[in-house]
């Protein structure tokens, strides 16, 4: 299991990254110092922020103020996060509509919140799951949700060897331990042989897809597909690990993949633009990632299985409510669009998984 310190560091990194893209508009300054002119551009100050470049009028110049700003930035987003999250959970459409209509100073912007939630979600994944280890042939022996049979066998052999070494050092009988070691090593060899045969058999049944373009070896993109497929089928565990390790880097792809599907819900509407759909999708993805993070935490650290069911049932209600409040729909109009959006979400998620797979093993 990952170090809890890594979780805190990842969350802090997400908050600070989000803060970097979240301008400090509509916020009161703390007043760490008292300048008459902007320290950035020299413009005479007439408020809490420079009207020329936007920098805060009063900046900190003490170590205590520096760390106070750090804590503020990580845990509060200057107070916006605590106003945004309740709205996102219960009135997501109102939050989306207010941001689209320009009432933004009180809320975290969609992209800033998305960055923070992505860091939080994948930090929880890393904390909840054991890391994957590979042997000298790049075969995974420990998976993120537990240990495989081969991994258990490897650890069992290592434990018996340690026991044998301790017995030899203490001049104790070793015949029985040596016998168990032979049996454990034979079992490990059998598991590895079975895994190798399984991979070989899988490769024989599902050969790599060959894309032909006539004479020659084919275009570069086709060769890349073939090479990536070969590597994935030769070692599926390693391919899966690469996908899991790099998914967070490509999580932004979920936004452009999802927006066209939301547009299909309003194909002939002149009221709603692509921008509206992008804000809708980004806030919606933020909530869905929060739900995934919550389910991960509940599943790993609690026994509240019923709460997971409640969260899963709340997801379609949340989609319905966000659609209705954002676009001003009737109950019936929001209902059929919610069902369609559920199907579209599965399609977008499948496309995202395929894209990450191609980018990870290509």
ABEGO torsion letter per residue (X at the ends): XBBAAAAAAAAAAAAAAAAAABBBBGBBBAGABBBABBAAAGBBBABABBAAAGBBABBBABAAAAAAAAAAAAAAGGGAAAAAAAAAAABAAAAAAAAAAGBAAABBBAAAAAAAAAAAAAAAAAAABBBBBBBAAGBBABBAAEBBAAAAAAAAAAAAAAAAAAAAAAGBBAAAAAAAAAAAAAAAAAAAAAAAAAAAAAAAABBBBBBBAEBEAEBAAAAAAAAAAAAAAABAAAAAAAAAAAAAAAAAAAAAAAAAAAAAABAABAABBAAAAAAAAAAAAAAAAAAAAAAAAAAAABABAAAAAAAAAAAAAAAAAAAAAAAGBBAAAAAAAAAAAAAAAAAAAAAAAAAAAAAAAX
